[in-house]
Each structure stands twice: as structure tokens, then as C-alpha cells.
Amino acid sequence: MKKNPPPQQHHITELLAEWSDGNQSALDELYPLVYDELHRLARRYMSRERKGHTLQTTALINEAYVRLVDQRNVHWANRSHFFAISAQIMRRILIDHARRHAYAKRGGGAQQVSLEEAATVTPDQSLELIRLDEALKSLSEMDPRRGQVVELRYFGGLNNEEIAGVLNVSENTVTRDWNMARAWLYQQLTGSGAN
């Protein structure tokens, strides 16, 4: 038996549907309801960045919000879908920021690290964040759903039940996809694998 969402979650889903249908006042009502969660996502991302990072949490939220508002032809399924897209946008902003800040001029010499290690970004690990992003792109090309599972769980902070709802699959499928994707990414990031 499926649980009904709490009233605020249901209201957020209703507002997202109205916004998708072109109601701009729904967007105005939505923002205060989702701001705390957006802030939590941004804090999670920024906690992995080095101290003194030039992009601050509030700036990340604002940039993500501007990009969310610019989304065209998106039918928001529910609040989990909205936050999954928000997390994806924040991740993309940080990757773009890392690329712009001359990390490429450091060249080679990047150490291979695990998925968990790549999450902690320091000046010396910015290239690893870019490598993780490239590995995730490869995974998504090979198996889009598994790429989405990683995106939603690792970067979006969604739990298996929320991911299952967004992707319209079972929680067991999400668990299997996460385990397979994590193992594949580990092999890509460490260069280890069965020969």
C-alpha cells in the first residue's frame, strides 16, 4: 500500500504542475516552499568544496534557481523530480566552475580515486571531480537509468524510495542499479578491473 505524501509535499507537487502549465504565480508561491531544500542541496555540494571557494552557497542557489526558471517544456512529475533536476543543475554549475578556473592548465598527474574520495573536493582534487563527471557521462551513455540513479542518489541526496518514484521503477531495481553503477564507476576511477 502506497503512502500519501505529507500535505506540504503534495502542495509542492500541485504548484509544480501549475507552473508546468504556465502559471507564473505558482512559481512565486513555490520558491519559499522549496528554498530550504535547495539550500540543503547547495550546502551539501559546497561542503565538498575547498575553503575559500569563489562560489558561495547562496550564489549556487541563485544560479540554480535562474536555470530552473529558464527550464522550458518540463512537466514536473513531483517534488522529487524537481529536486533531482535541481541537484543536477547544481552539479553542472560546480563542474563548469571547476573547468573555468584553470584546473586544466595543471595538466596530467591526477591521481585515481574512488567515487567517495572524489566527492571531497580540494584544490588538488578538482581534476578528479571532472574525471568523475566524465565517468558519469560515460555510464549515462552506456546505461542511462543507472546514470540517473547515481545522479539522484549521490548528487541529489534522494533515497531509494524517492529515486524509484522519479524513475518509475521498484526500489529493488534502484538498489541493483546503484550497486552496479558504483562498481563500474570505481573501476573507471581507479583503473582496476577484471582482466
Sine and cosine of phi, psi and omega as CSV:
sin_phi,cos_phi,sin_psi,cos_psi,sin_omega,cos_omega
0.00,0.00,0.79,-0.61,-0.06,-1.00
-1.00,0.09,0.70,-0.72,0.01,-1.00
-0.97,0.23,0.52,-0.85,0.13,-0.99
-0.99,0.16,0.61,-0.80,0.00,-1.00
-0.93,0.36,0.46,-0.89,0.07,-1.00
-0.84,0.54,0.42,-0.91,-0.09,-1.00
-0.81,0.59,-0.67,0.74,-0.03,-1.00
-0.91,0.42,-0.64,0.77,0.03,-1.00
-0.88,0.47,-0.66,0.75,0.02,-1.00
-0.90,0.44,-0.67,0.75,0.02,-1.00
-0.90,0.44,-0.64,0.77,0.04,-1.00
-0.88,0.47,-0.70,0.71,0.02,-1.00
-0.87,0.48,-0.67,0.74,0.04,-1.00
-0.88,0.47,-0.70,0.71,-0.01,-1.00
-0.90,0.43,-0.62,0.78,0.05,-1.00
-0.88,0.47,-0.66,0.75,0.02,-1.00
-0.90,0.43,-0.67,0.74,0.03,-1.00
-0.90,0.44,-0.66,0.75,0.02,-1.00
-0.89,0.46,-0.68,0.73,0.04,-1.00
-0.85,0.52,-0.54,0.84,0.00,-1.00
-1.00,0.10,0.09,1.00,0.10,-1.00
0.99,-0.15,0.11,0.99,-0.01,-1.00
-0.99,0.14,0.98,-0.20,-0.04,-1.00
-0.92,0.39,-0.50,0.86,0.02,-1.00
-0.92,0.40,-0.45,0.89,0.07,-1.00
-0.90,0.43,-0.60,0.80,0.05,-1.00
-0.90,0.44,-0.67,0.74,0.03,-1.00
-0.89,0.46,-0.62,0.79,0.02,-1.00
-0.97,0.25,-0.49,0.87,-0.05,-1.00
-0.95,0.33,-0.68,0.73,-0.15,-0.99
-0.80,0.60,-0.76,0.66,0.00,-1.00
-0.89,0.45,-0.47,0.89,-0.01,-1.00
-0.96,0.26,-0.49,0.87,-0.06,-1.00
-0.97,-0.23,-0.14,0.99,-0.10,-1.00
-0.84,0.53,-0.72,0.69,-0.04,-1.00
-0.87,0.49,-0.65,0.76,0.02,-1.00
-0.93,0.36,-0.64,0.77,0.08,-1.00
-0.88,0.48,-0.65,0.76,0.02,-1.00
-0.90,0.43,-0.65,0.76,0.04,-1.00
-0.88,0.48,-0.70,0.71,0.03,-1.00
-0.88,0.48,-0.71,0.70,-0.02,-1.00
-0.90,0.43,-0.66,0.75,0.04,-1.00
-0.88,0.47,-0.64,0.76,0.02,-1.00
-0.87,0.49,-0.72,0.69,0.04,-1.00
-0.89,0.45,-0.75,0.67,-0.10,-0.99
-0.94,0.35,-0.42,0.91,0.04,-1.00
-0.91,0.42,-0.34,0.94,0.02,-1.00
-1.00,0.03,-0.18,0.98,-0.03,-1.00
-1.00,0.05,0.32,-0.95,0.00,-1.00
-0.94,0.35,0.41,-0.91,0.10,-0.99
-0.90,0.44,0.57,-0.82,-0.01,-1.00
0.98,0.20,0.22,0.98,0.04,-1.00
-0.83,0.55,0.66,-0.75,-0.07,-1.00
-0.96,0.27,-0.25,0.97,0.05,-1.00
-0.98,-0.20,0.86,-0.51,-0.02,-1.00
-1.00,-0.08,0.31,-0.95,-0.04,-1.00
-0.81,0.58,-0.74,0.67,-0.03,-1.00
-0.89,0.45,-0.64,0.77,0.03,-1.00
-0.91,0.42,-0.62,0.79,0.04,-1.00
-0.90,0.44,-0.70,0.72,0.03,-1.00
-0.88,0.48,-0.74,0.67,-0.04,-1.00
-0.88,0.47,-0.70,0.71,0.01,-1.00
-0.90,0.44,-0.68,0.74,0.03,-1.00
-0.89,0.45,-0.67,0.74,-0.01,-1.00
-0.89,0.47,-0.70,0.72,0.03,-1.00
-0.86,0.52,-0.68,0.73,0.01,-1.00
-0.93,0.37,-0.58,0.82,0.04,-1.00
-0.90,0.43,-0.69,0.72,0.00,-1.00
-0.89,0.45,-0.52,0.85,0.00,-1.00
-0.98,0.18,-0.09,1.00,0.01,-1.00
-0.89,0.46,0.77,-0.64,0.00,-1.00
-0.91,-0.41,0.54,-0.84,0.09,-1.00
0.83,0.56,0.60,0.80,0.07,-1.00
-0.97,-0.25,0.79,-0.62,0.12,-0.99
-0.98,-0.22,0.96,-0.27,-0.05,-1.00
-0.95,0.31,0.89,-0.46,-0.04,-1.00
-0.95,0.32,-0.67,0.74,-0.04,-1.00
-0.16,-0.99,-0.05,-1.00,-0.05,-1.00
-0.91,0.41,-0.57,0.82,0.03,-1.00
-0.88,0.47,-0.66,0.75,0.04,-1.00
-0.88,0.47,-0.70,0.71,0.02,-1.00
-0.86,0.51,-0.74,0.68,-0.03,-1.00
-0.95,0.31,-0.48,0.88,0.08,-1.00
-0.91,0.42,-0.70,0.71,0.04,-1.00
-0.91,0.42,-0.63,0.78,0.03,-1.00
-0.87,0.49,-0.71,0.70,0.01,-1.00
-0.90,0.44,-0.64,0.77,0.02,-1.00
-0.89,0.46,-0.68,0.74,0.01,-1.00
-0.91,0.42,-0.69,0.72,0.02,-1.00
-0.89,0.46,-0.67,0.74,0.03,-1.00
-0.87,0.50,-0.70,0.71,-0.01,-1.00
-0.89,0.45,-0.64,0.77,0.04,-1.00
-0.87,0.49,-0.72,0.70,-0.02,-1.00
-0.92,0.38,-0.62,0.78,0.05,-1.00
-0.90,0.44,-0.72,0.69,0.03,-1.00
-0.87,0.49,-0.64,0.77,0.01,-1.00
-0.89,0.45,-0.69,0.72,0.01,-1.00
-0.89,0.45,-0.66,0.75,0.00,-1.00
-0.91,0.40,-0.62,0.78,-0.03,-1.00
-0.94,0.35,-0.41,0.91,-0.13,-0.99
-1.00,-0.06,0.71,0.71,0.22,-0.97
0.85,0.52,0.41,0.91,0.05,-1.00
-0.94,0.34,-0.45,0.89,0.00,-1.00
-0.91,0.42,-0.49,0.87,-0.03,-1.00
-0.92,0.38,-0.27,0.96,0.05,-1.00
-0.95,0.30,-0.32,0.95,0.07,-1.00
0.95,0.32,-0.52,-0.85,-0.06,-1.00
-0.95,0.31,-0.30,-0.95,0.02,-1.00
1.00,0.04,0.11,0.99,0.01,-1.00
-0.94,0.34,0.71,-0.70,0.03,-1.00
-0.99,0.17,0.50,-0.86,0.06,-1.00
-0.99,0.10,0.71,-0.71,-0.06,-1.00
-0.69,-0.73,0.26,-0.97,0.03,-1.00
-0.98,0.18,0.16,-0.99,0.03,-1.00
-0.85,0.53,-0.71,0.71,-0.01,-1.00
-0.90,0.43,-0.66,0.75,0.01,-1.00
-0.92,0.40,-0.56,0.83,-0.03,-1.00
-0.93,0.37,-0.32,0.95,-0.01,-1.00
-0.95,0.31,-0.41,0.91,-0.02,-1.00
-1.00,-0.07,0.97,-0.24,-0.13,-0.99
-0.99,-0.15,0.86,-0.52,0.13,-0.99
-0.86,-0.51,0.10,-1.00,0.00,-1.00
-0.81,0.58,-0.61,0.79,-0.02,-1.00
-0.98,0.22,-0.21,0.98,-0.05,-1.00
-0.96,-0.28,0.08,1.00,-0.01,-1.00
-0.87,0.48,-0.61,0.79,0.04,-1.00
-0.90,0.43,-0.55,0.83,0.03,-1.00
-0.92,0.38,-0.58,0.81,0.07,-1.00
-0.88,0.47,-0.66,0.75,0.03,-1.00
-0.91,0.41,-0.65,0.76,0.05,-1.00
-0.89,0.46,-0.66,0.76,0.04,-1.00
-0.88,0.48,-0.69,0.72,0.03,-1.00
-0.87,0.49,-0.69,0.73,0.01,-1.00
-0.91,0.41,-0.64,0.77,0.04,-1.00
-0.90,0.43,-0.65,0.76,0.02,-1.00
-0.91,0.42,-0.60,0.80,0.07,-1.00
-0.89,0.46,-0.68,0.73,0.02,-1.00
-0.88,0.47,-0.70,0.72,0.03,-1.00
-0.87,0.49,-0.70,0.72,-0.03,-1.00
-0.91,0.42,-0.54,0.84,0.07,-1.00
-0.94,0.35,-0.63,0.78,-0.03,-1.00
-0.97,0.24,-0.67,0.74,-0.04,-1.00
-0.55,-0.83,1.00,0.02,-0.10,-0.99
-0.82,0.58,-0.65,0.76,-0.04,-1.00
-0.91,0.41,-0.67,0.74,0.03,-1.00
-0.90,0.43,-0.60,0.80,0.08,-1.00
-0.88,0.48,-0.65,0.76,0.03,-1.00
-0.92,0.40,-0.62,0.79,0.02,-1.00
-0.87,0.49,-0.72,0.70,0.03,-1.00
-0.88,0.47,-0.73,0.68,-0.01,-1.00
-0.83,0.56,-0.76,0.65,-0.08,-1.00
-0.94,0.33,-0.64,0.77,-0.06,-1.00
-0.99,0.16,-0.80,0.60,-0.13,-0.99
-0.97,0.24,-0.71,0.70,-0.06,-1.00
-1.00,-0.06,-0.54,0.84,-0.04,-1.00
-1.00,-0.01,-0.26,0.97,0.03,-1.00
0.96,0.28,0.26,0.96,0.01,-1.00
-0.99,0.17,0.50,-0.87,0.06,-1.00
-1.00,0.03,0.11,-0.99,-0.07,-1.00
-0.86,0.51,-0.62,0.78,0.00,-1.00
-0.90,0.44,-0.69,0.72,0.01,-1.00
-0.91,0.41,-0.66,0.75,0.02,-1.00
-0.89,0.46,-0.69,0.72,0.02,-1.00
-0.85,0.53,-0.64,0.76,0.02,-1.00
-0.91,0.40,-0.68,0.74,0.00,-1.00
-0.91,0.41,-0.68,0.73,-0.09,-1.00
-1.00,-0.01,-0.12,0.99,0.01,-1.00
0.86,0.50,0.73,0.68,0.08,-1.00
-0.74,-0.68,0.09,-1.00,0.01,-1.00
-0.98,0.18,0.35,-0.94,0.07,-1.00
-0.89,0.46,-0.57,0.82,0.05,-1.00
-0.88,0.47,-0.63,0.78,0.04,-1.00
-0.90,0.44,-0.67,0.74,0.02,-1.00
-0.87,0.48,-0.70,0.71,0.00,-1.00
-0.87,0.48,-0.72,0.69,0.03,-1.00
-0.88,0.47,-0.72,0.70,0.00,-1.00
-0.87,0.49,-0.68,0.73,0.00,-1.00
-0.88,0.48,-0.73,0.68,-0.03,-1.00
-0.89,0.45,-0.69,0.73,0.01,-1.00
-0.92,0.38,-0.68,0.73,-0.02,-1.00
-0.91,0.42,-0.67,0.74,0.00,-1.00
-0.89,0.46,-0.67,0.75,0.02,-1.00
-0.91,0.41,-0.67,0.74,0.00,-1.00
-0.90,0.43,-0.70,0.71,0.01,-1.00
-0.90,0.44,-0.63,0.78,0.03,-1.00
-0.86,0.51,-0.71,0.71,0.02,-1.00
-0.88,0.48,-0.66,0.75,-0.02,-1.00
-0.92,0.40,-0.64,0.77,-0.09,-1.00
-0.99,0.17,-0.43,0.90,-0.03,-1.00
-0.97,-0.25,-0.25,0.97,-0.04,-1.00
0.98,0.22,0.11,0.99,0.02,-1.00
-1.00,0.03,0.39,-0.92,0.02,-1.00
0.19,-0.98,0.26,-0.97,-0.01,-1.00
-0.96,0.27,0.72,-0.69,0.06,-1.00
-0.98,-0.22,0.00,0.00,0.00,0.00
